[in-house]
Amino acid sequence: MKNKPATTNDYQQRINRVVEYIRMHLDEDIDLRVLAELAGFSPYHFHRIVSALLGEPLGEFIVRTRIETAARLLRYTDVPVAEIAYRVGYDTPSSLSKAFRRFFGISPKAYRITKNRPMMNSNIQSDAEIRLSKPRISEIPVKTVAYIRAQGNYSQVDYGSYFTRLWGYVREHKLFTAGIENLVIYHNDPDISQAGDLRCDVCLALPGGRAVADGDIGVKEIAGGKYAVFLYTGPYTGIGTAYKKICGEWLPESGCILRDSPCFEKYVNHPDRVPAEKLKTEIYIPLM
């Protein structure tokens, strides 16, 4: 029984590698033999193990990831539908349309036309209450992060406990240095994905690149490049509205184009040390 947690954590690391590979290769034919080798599982058992740990069949996960990526591009960019189809691994726009209808009940073109229609009820702040700075456009270097993957409704993730575990990992491995950042990477748009399918990575960015995976704590890189960086001031419950303001108002008027990388947030101060209305969060939007 003592070995069970280590085994579970080892399996989670393998699944993380598979998920990252899928996200980075949506425009390619994804070979299950390559995934099995990447995960270090026997090809005979690979599909059953990975599907059980993902909570859905692997093929369905790949299709859903492709469709959610397509929906994000339709919702937030003007990239033609044909190009989106190729970007997410479909040979023709009609193939994308068929798969898209299965998830959303409408065609990609119809989805784009109705993309500004509210898709979720929300009790978060109104636009008028949002304190959001004008963005600075910055070239961000690659960041090495130690992370724990969380799944489920973003508003119900216990971020505090994950950060506590990550800081314990830093102390245990003697990785403390100036410049460590508290980040969360969001892989799904809650206006597109079902709450149970939402995935995020709770991270510490560690200068120096000396981090190693340990249990369910993985290590990876956040892509460098150009980002629009917004400073939001206020309770975390208002961040969702801040994103809507950025994507619904700033982005269409900016002339900028989103890059196929996830957004992430940096938490500048600590919720135990300042009142909610003074919390500061930097929102990083990846740009071409």
N, C-alpha and C positions, 0 to 999 in steps of 0.2 A: 504493500500500500504506500510505502514511503516514496516509491518511484513514480507514482501516478501523476503528481503535479508537474514533474519535469517532463514526463512523456506528453502530457497535454500541452505544455508550453512549447515543446519542440514541434509538435504538430501545428500549433498556431503559427510559428515562424515559417513553416513550410507553406501553409495556406497564404500567408502574407506575401510570400515570394510569387506564388501563382497569381494572386489578385493583381499585384503590381505589374507583372508581365502582361496580363490580359489588358489592363488599362493602357499600357504603352504600345500595344500592337493591335489595336482595334481595326486598323486598315489592312491587316494581313490575314491570311488563312491561319487560324490558330491550331497548331498540331498538338493533339492530346499527348502524343509520345514525348514531345518537347516539354510540355507541362509536367508530365510524370517524372521525367528526368530532373527537371528543375526542383521539384518537390522531394525527390529522393524516395518516391513510392514505387512499388511494383506496378507496372502497367496493368496487370491483371486486377489489382485491387484499387488502383488510383481513383477511378471515377466514383466508386462507392464511398471511399473515405472522404474525398473532397466534397462531394455532394452533401454528405452528412454534416460536415463541419461548416459549410456555407449555409446550410438550411434550405437548399434548393438544388435541383439537378445542375451540374456544371454547365451543360449546354444552355439551360434556361438563364443561368447567371450571365453567360457571355452575351446572349441575345439581349437581355434586359440592360446590360451595361452599354451595349451598342445603341439601343433605342433611347435610353436616358441621355446619352451623349448627343445623339441627333436632336432630341427635344431641346436640350440646352442651346445648341447652335441655332436652332430655329427660333428660339425664344429671345436670344440675346445678340444675334448677329444677322447680317444680310447675306451670308454665304448662300449661293444657289443650292437648291435641293439636290441637284445632281452631284455637286461636289461633296455635299454632306454625306450622301449615300456612299461615295467612294471612301471618304475619311473614316467611316465607321464600319467598313468591310462588306458593303453590298456592291455587286457588279453593276446593277442598274437601279435607277430611281424607283422603278415599279417593285423591285424586290424589297427596298426599304419601305415603300408605301404599304405593302402587304403586311410586313411585320409590325409597322407602326400602328396600323389599324387594330391589330390584335390587342395592343396595350392601351391605346387612347380612344379607339372607336371612331377616329376621323383620320383623314389623310394628312401627311406632313404639310401640304400647302394650306389646308383648312386650319391646322393647328397654328401655323404662323400668323394667319389672319386674325385669329382669336386669342393670340398669345398674351394680350394685355388684360384679358378677362380674369378677375380674381379666381384662383383655383382652390383656395383654402380659406376657411374662417379663421380669424386671428384676433387676439385681444392685445396685440402689441401696440406700441405708440403710433399715433398718427404722424403723417409727414410734417405737419406744422410743429410738432414737439421735438423733432429729431435735430440734434446738435451735431452737424457733420461738416468737417472742414472742406475747403476746396482741395483737390488732390495735388500731391507732388508726384511728378513722373520720375522714377528712379531706376537705375540699373542695380539690381540686387545680385550679390554673388551667390553661388551655390551654398546651401546650408546643409550641414550634416546634422541629422536629428536622431535622437532616441525617441521611440514612440510606442504607444499602446493603442491598438485599434479598438474602437467602440462601435456598437451597432444599435440602432433604435432611434426613437424620437430625440432629436437634438436637445429639446428642452428638458429631457429627463435623464440625460447622461450625467453621471456623477463625476464631473470634471475634476473637482477638488481631490477626490480620492486617487484618481489617476495621476495628477500632478504630484501628490504626496509620494506615491510609489516611485515616480520617475526621479524625484529629488533624493529618495533613499538609494536608488540605483547609482546616482552621481556620487553620493557619499561612499557607498560600498566600493565603487571602482576608482575612487580618488580622481574624479574627472572635474572637480570644481575649478572654475576659472572665471575671470571677468568676462562679461558679455553673453552669458547664458540667457536665452530668451524662452518665455512661455508662449507656445504657439498651439493652434489647432488647425488642421487641414480638413476641409470639408469636401468630400468626394461626390456628394449628391445634392441636388436642389430640392428642398422640401416642397416646392410647388410642383415638382415633377414626379418624384419618387414617393412610394408609400412609406409611412413612418417606420415600419419594421425593416425596410430595405436601406434606410439611411446609414451611411458609414462615415466615420470621421477618425482622424488620427490625432490623439493628444500627445504633444511633442515638447521636448526640450531641445533647442538648437544649441549644439555644443561646439564652440570654436576649437580648432586643433585636429579634428577628425580622428580622435583616438578611441571613440566609442565602439563597443562590441555588443552583439546581441546577447541577451541573457533571459532565458525563460520566455515569457510572452512579450518581453520588451525587445522590439526590433530596432534595427538601425538602417537608415536610408538617407537619400539626399532630396532636398527640395530644389527644383530646377531654378537656376539663376535666370537673369534676363530682365526685361523691362516690365515694370509694374506701376500701376496707378495706386498710390498709397493715400488712403483717407484716414483721418482721425475722427473717430466717433466718441463723444463724451456723453455718458449716461448709463442707465442700467442695462444689463445684458439682454433683457427682454426686448429692448428696442433695436437690437442689431439686425433682426430680420427685416424691419422696416427700412433700416439704413441701406441694406442691399437692394431693396426695391427702388429706393430713391436713386441709388447709383446706376442701376441697370435700366430703370425706366425713364430717368431724366438726364443724368449726366452722360451716359454712354451714347445715346442716339445723337446728341449734340456735339460730342467731343471729336468725332472723326476717327476715334481709335477703334481698333479691332481686337477682340478677345483672342488670346492664345489658348490652345487646347491643353491647359494645365489647370489644376484646381486652385481656387482661392484659398487663402489662409488668413488667420487673424493672429495678431500679437497683443498680449495683454500687458499693458504698460505699468499699471499699478495693481495693488492687491485688494480684493473685495473685503478682507478683514480689517483693512487699515484706512479705507476712505468710504464715505457714504456712497450709495449706489449712483446718485446723480453726478458724482465726480469721477466715476470709473472711466478710464481711458483705454480705448481699443483701436489699434491700427488694423485697417482692412486692406489686404493686398489683392489687387485685381490684376491678373497676368495679361499682358498686352503683346501683340505682334511687334 
